[in-house]
């Protein structure tokens, strides 16, 4: 459905130079799209620039003004309330889109009915370094949360879960909450690396202590709604029975979608079968670490120690009878992981694990 009309919502508050660059890139690289500009009570210079764009582009622009700065998320929701297209994009005013970005995202959504939100591969301004991953995946991959720098979502998802939570910030926690709601409604959130958008780091406002206090409040609210994320280290030794892999991989994927981080610590002989099963680039929360052939035990200790740096409570899980290492607590059987993930899926997502 790449040729269908698409609305692009751009909340704006001051920063006229960056905003102009963003709008120019959108006009040049977003054919058949309408821009919904939501002016969050900008200064006169920015307001004048937006008025000029709206006048020049005529029907390709819907220009909305807020009398006061209502915040980024409320501006996004106001734009969403004025859109009726099958797909709706949101772009921050300091992003610059590359040619083909929107066609790639909309084309992917049209071919992936189980996906509700897609984001491009993000580069710093100048295109030197990736923000999300060190190396962009060659194919689409599930992720934990979208990014307001640029995203595209489908209308049926909006109809199902509604708009963004205005009580949260306009960044990570708001987007993580929305992706959780997306998964509860039966849709996935994915990155499509063939679409590329440049973005800049957001300017932080207010005191550091106030921001930390606000984030802790949001974190607590999120935890009550969706539970606490954990880290699971699953050891798959040489000769492991992979005939159980299909059901177990479905469970691992669900655990990742719940926000948990999963590291599969595998014997070298098991790495290729697991990669062929598609887990290496399935979800950003799933990683596969292959142990050294010469010193597997020492390699396992170093691997698990590095995994702990994520700052989440870590649980070792045995695929069969063997364990990864004894340095980080008593391991649990895979059946215990299954019980935990199923309980979370029922409690927080009101869903069963797909098979």
C-alpha positions as CSV (number, residue, x, y, z in Angstrom):
1,X,0.0,0.0,0.0
2,X,2.9,2.4,-0.5
3,X,0.9,4.7,-2.9
4,X,-2.0,5.2,-0.5
5,X,-2.1,8.7,1.1
6,X,-0.4,8.9,4.5
7,X,-0.5,11.6,7.2
8,X,2.7,12.7,8.8
9,X,2.4,14.4,12.2
10,X,5.1,16.8,13.2
11,X,4.8,18.5,16.6
12,X,6.8,21.8,16.6
13,X,8.1,24.0,19.4
14,X,10.6,26.7,18.3
15,X,14.0,25.5,16.7
16,X,13.1,27.0,13.3
17,X,16.3,26.1,11.5
18,X,16.0,22.4,12.4
19,X,12.3,22.4,11.8
20,X,12.8,23.8,8.3
21,X,15.4,21.2,7.4
22,X,13.0,18.5,8.7
23,X,10.0,19.8,6.7
24,X,12.1,20.2,3.5
25,X,13.2,16.6,3.7
26,X,9.7,15.4,4.3
27,X,8.4,17.4,1.3
28,X,11.1,16.1,-0.9
29,X,11.1,12.4,0.3
30,X,7.5,11.7,1.2
31,X,5.4,11.5,-1.9
32,X,1.6,11.4,-1.6
33,X,1.8,12.4,2.1
34,X,0.0,15.2,4.0
35,X,1.9,17.0,6.7
36,X,0.0,17.7,10.0
37,X,1.9,20.5,11.7
38,X,1.0,20.9,15.4
39,X,2.5,24.2,16.6
40,X,2.9,24.0,20.4
41,X,2.8,27.8,20.9
42,X,6.2,28.5,19.2
43,X,7.9,31.8,19.1
44,X,7.1,34.3,16.3
45,X,10.0,33.3,14.0
46,X,9.0,29.6,14.0
47,X,5.3,30.5,13.7
48,X,6.0,32.6,10.6
49,X,8.1,29.9,9.0
50,X,5.2,27.3,9.6
51,X,2.7,29.7,8.1
52,X,4.8,30.1,5.0
53,X,5.1,26.3,4.6
54,X,1.4,25.8,5.1
55,X,0.6,28.5,2.5
56,X,3.0,27.2,0.0
57,X,2.0,23.6,0.2
58,X,-1.7,24.3,0.4
59,X,-3.7,21.0,0.7
60,X,-0.6,19.0,1.6
61,X,-0.5,20.7,5.0
62,X,-2.9,20.8,7.9
63,X,-1.7,23.5,10.3
64,X,-2.9,23.3,13.9
65,X,-2.0,25.8,16.6
66,X,-2.0,25.4,20.4
67,X,-2.4,28.5,22.5
68,X,0.0,27.1,25.0
69,X,2.7,24.4,24.9
70,X,0.7,21.3,25.9
71,X,3.7,19.0,25.7
72,X,5.0,16.7,22.9
73,X,2.7,13.7,23.5
74,X,-0.5,15.8,23.6
75,X,0.5,17.5,20.4
76,X,1.0,14.0,18.8
77,X,-2.4,12.9,20.0
78,X,-4.1,16.1,18.6
79,X,-2.5,15.3,15.3
80,X,-3.7,11.7,15.4
81,X,-7.2,12.9,16.1
82,X,-7.2,14.8,12.8
83,X,-5.9,11.9,10.7
84,X,-8.0,9.3,9.0
85,X,-5.5,7.6,6.7
86,X,-4.7,3.9,6.8
87,X,-1.2,4.6,7.9
88,X,0.0,7.5,10.1
89,X,3.6,8.6,10.6
90,X,5.0,10.7,13.5
91,X,8.3,12.6,13.0
92,X,10.2,14.8,15.4
93,X,11.0,18.3,14.2
94,X,14.8,17.7,14.4
95,X,14.8,14.5,12.2
96,X,15.8,14.5,8.5
97,X,14.3,11.7,6.4
98,X,16.3,10.0,3.6
99,X,14.8,9.2,0.1
100,X,12.4,6.2,0.1
101,X,12.1,6.1,3.9
102,X,8.3,6.2,3.9
103,X,7.7,3.9,0.9
104,X,9.9,1.2,2.6
105,X,8.0,1.4,5.9
106,X,4.6,1.5,4.4
107,X,5.5,-1.3,2.0
108,X,6.7,-3.5,4.9
109,X,3.4,-2.8,6.8
110,X,1.3,-3.8,3.8
111,X,3.1,-7.1,3.7
112,X,3.2,-7.8,7.4
113,X,-0.3,-7.7,8.9
114,X,0.9,-8.8,12.3
115,X,3.1,-5.7,12.6
116,X,1.5,-2.5,14.0
117,X,4.4,-0.1,14.3
118,X,7.6,0.2,12.2
119,X,10.6,2.5,12.6
120,X,13.5,3.1,10.3
121,X,17.2,2.6,11.0
122,X,18.4,5.8,12.8
123,X,21.7,7.6,12.1
124,X,23.2,10.5,13.8
125,X,23.1,13.7,11.7
126,X,25.8,13.1,9.1
127,X,25.1,9.3,9.0
128,X,28.3,8.2,10.8
129,X,26.9,6.1,13.6
130,X,23.8,4.1,14.4
131,X,21.8,5.1,17.5
132,X,20.0,1.8,18.1
133,X,22.6,-0.9,17.2
134,X,26.3,-1.0,16.3
135,X,25.5,-2.7,13.0
136,X,22.1,-2.2,11.3
137,X,20.4,-5.6,10.8
138,X,20.0,-6.6,7.1
139,X,16.4,-7.6,7.6
140,X,13.5,-6.4,9.7
141,X,13.7,-7.3,13.4
142,X,11.3,-6.9,16.3
143,X,12.2,-4.3,18.9
144,X,11.0,-3.3,22.4
145,X,9.8,0.2,21.6
146,X,9.4,2.6,18.7
147,X,11.0,6.1,18.5
148,X,9.3,9.4,18.0
149,X,12.2,10.5,15.8
150,X,10.2,8.7,13.1
151,X,7.7,5.9,13.2
152,X,4.7,4.6,11.1
153,X,1.7,2.9,12.6
154,X,-1.4,1.4,11.1
155,X,-4.9,2.7,11.6
156,X,-6.3,-0.6,12.9
157,X,-3.8,-0.5,15.8
158,X,-4.9,3.0,16.7
159,X,-8.5,1.9,16.6
160,X,-7.6,-1.0,18.9
161,X,-5.4,0.6,21.5
162,X,-6.0,4.3,21.2
163,X,-3.6,7.2,21.5
164,X,-0.4,7.7,23.5
165,X,-0.4,8.0,27.3
166,X,-0.1,11.7,28.0
167,X,0.9,11.1,31.7
168,X,4.2,9.7,30.5
169,X,7.1,11.5,29.0
170,X,7.5,11.9,25.2
171,X,10.3,9.4,25.0
172,X,11.3,5.9,26.1
173,X,8.7,5.1,28.7
174,X,5.8,6.4,26.7
175,X,6.9,4.4,23.7
176,X,7.6,1.3,25.6
177,X,4.2,1.5,27.1
178,X,2.6,1.9,23.7
179,X,4.6,-1.1,22.3
180,X,3.4,-3.2,25.2
181,X,-0.2,-2.2,24.4
182,X,0.6,-3.0,20.8
183,X,1.7,-6.5,21.7
184,X,-1.4,-7.0,23.9
185,X,-3.5,-6.1,20.9
186,X,-1.8,-8.8,18.8
187,X,0.7,-6.6,16.9
188,X,4.5,-6.3,16.8
189,X,6.9,-3.4,16.7
190,X,9.7,-3.7,14.2
191,X,12.7,-1.9,12.8
192,X,13.1,-1.9,9.0
193,X,16.7,-1.0,8.3
194,X,16.3,-0.3,4.6
195,X,14.5,2.8,5.6
196,X,16.9,5.4,7.0
197,X,16.3,8.6,9.0
198,X,18.8,11.0,10.6
199,X,18.1,12.2,14.1
200,X,19.7,14.4,16.7
201,X,19.8,13.9,20.5
202,X,16.9,15.6,22.2
203,X,17.5,18.7,24.3
204,X,16.7,18.1,27.9
205,X,14.8,20.8,29.9
206,X,14.5,21.4,33.6
207,X,16.8,20.4,36.5
208,X,18.4,17.0,36.6
209,X,16.8,16.2,39.9
210,X,13.3,17.0,38.7
211,X,13.8,14.8,35.6
212,X,15.1,11.9,37.7
213,X,12.1,12.2,40.1
214,X,9.7,12.3,37.1
215,X,11.3,9.3,35.5
216,X,11.1,7.3,38.7
217,X,7.4,8.1,39.0
218,X,6.8,6.9,35.4
219,X,9.0,3.8,35.9
220,X,6.8,2.9,39.0
221,X,3.6,3.4,37.0
222,X,5.0,1.3,34.1
223,X,6.1,-1.5,36.5
224,X,2.6,-1.7,38.0
225,X,1.0,-1.9,34.6
226,X,3.4,-4.3,32.8
227,X,5.6,-5.9,35.5
228,X,9.3,-5.8,35.9
229,X,11.8,-6.9,33.2
230,X,14.4,-9.5,34.0
231,X,17.5,-11.0,32.3
232,X,17.7,-14.7,31.5
233,X,20.8,-16.6,30.6
234,X,19.9,-19.9,28.9
235,X,22.7,-22.4,28.4
236,X,22.5,-24.7,25.4
237,X,25.3,-27.2,25.7
238,X,26.8,-29.5,23.1
239,X,24.4,-32.3,22.0
240,X,21.2,-30.5,23.3
241,X,17.9,-31.8,22.0
242,X,16.6,-29.1,19.6
243,X,13.5,-31.1,18.7
244,X,11.9,-29.1,21.5
245,X,13.1,-25.9,19.9
246,X,9.9,-24.7,18.2
247,X,7.8,-24.5,21.3
248,X,10.7,-23.2,23.4
249,X,11.6,-20.5,20.8
250,X,8.0,-19.3,20.8
251,X,8.3,-18.9,24.6
252,X,11.7,-17.1,24.3
253,X,10.3,-14.7,21.8
254,X,7.3,-14.0,24.1
255,X,9.7,-13.4,27.0
256,X,11.6,-10.8,24.8
257,X,8.4,-9.1,23.8
258,X,7.6,-8.7,27.5
259,X,10.7,-6.6,27.9
260,X,13.0,-9.3,29.2
261,X,16.5,-9.7,27.9
262,X,17.5,-13.2,26.8
263,X,21.0,-14.4,26.2
264,X,21.5,-17.9,24.7
265,X,25.0,-19.2,25.7
266,X,25.7,-21.9,23.3
267,X,28.3,-24.5,22.5
268,X,30.0,-23.8,19.1
269,X,28.3,-26.9,17.6
270,X,24.9,-25.5,18.4
271,X,25.4,-21.9,17.0
272,X,24.6,-22.7,13.4
273,X,21.3,-24.6,14.1
274,X,20.1,-21.8,16.3
275,X,21.0,-19.1,13.7
276,X,19.2,-21.1,11.0
277,X,16.1,-21.1,13.3
278,X,16.1,-17.3,13.0
279,X,16.8,-16.3,16.6
280,X,20.0,-14.3,15.9
281,X,18.0,-11.4,14.3
282,X,14.5,-12.1,15.6
283,X,14.2,-9.6,18.5
284,X,16.7,-7.0,19.8
285,X,16.3,-8.4,23.3
286,X,17.6,-11.9,22.2
287,X,21.3,-12.4,21.8
288,X,23.3,-15.6,21.0
289,X,26.8,-15.9,22.5
290,X,29.0,-18.7,21.3
291,X,31.4,-20.2,23.9
292,X,35.1,-20.8,23.3
293,X,36.0,-24.3,22.2
294,X,39.2,-24.3,24.3
295,X,38.0,-22.8,27.6
296,X,34.2,-23.0,27.6
297,X,33.8,-22.5,31.4
298,X,36.0,-19.4,31.6
299,X,34.2,-18.1,28.5
300,X,30.9,-18.6,30.1
301,X,31.8,-16.7,33.2
302,X,33.0,-13.7,31.2
303,X,29.9,-13.8,29.0
304,X,27.5,-13.9,31.9
305,X,29.4,-11.1,33.7
306,X,29.0,-8.9,30.7
307,X,25.3,-9.6,30.5
308,X,24.9,-8.4,34.1
309,X,25.9,-4.9,33.0
310,X,22.3,-4.4,31.7
311,X,21.4,-3.8,35.3
312,X,18.5,-6.3,35.5
313,X,18.1,-9.2,37.9
314,X,19.6,-12.2,36.2
315,X,18.4,-15.8,36.3
316,X,20.3,-18.8,34.8
317,X,18.1,-21.2,33.0
318,X,19.2,-24.7,31.9
319,X,18.1,-26.1,28.6
320,X,18.6,-29.6,29.9
321,X,20.7,-31.0,32.8
322,X,23.8,-28.9,32.3
323,X,24.2,-25.3,33.5
324,X,26.3,-22.4,32.3
325,X,28.3,-21.5,35.4
326,X,27.9,-21.5,39.1
327,X,29.0,-17.9,39.8
328,X,25.6,-16.3,39.6
329,X,23.1,-18.1,41.7
330,X,21.3,-21.4,41.4
331,X,20.0,-22.2,37.9
332,X,16.3,-23.0,37.3
333,X,14.8,-25.5,34.9
334,X,13.4,-24.3,31.6
335,X,9.9,-25.2,32.9
336,X,10.3,-22.5,35.6
337,X,10.9,-19.9,32.9
338,X,7.9,-21.2,31.0
339,X,5.7,-20.7,34.1
340,X,6.9,-17.2,34.7
341,X,6.5,-16.0,31.1
342,X,3.0,-17.7,30.9
343,X,1.9,-16.0,34.1
344,X,3.1,-12.6,32.9
345,X,1.4,-13.1,29.6
346,X,-1.9,-13.9,31.3
347,X,-1.7,-11.2,34.0
348,X,-0.4,-8.2,32.0
349,X,-1.2,-9.0,28.4
350,X,-4.4,-11.1,28.6
351,X,-3.0,-13.4,25.9
352,X,-1.7,-16.9,25.6
353,X,1.6,-17.7,23.9
354,X,1.2,-18.3,20.1
355,X,2.2,-21.6,18.6
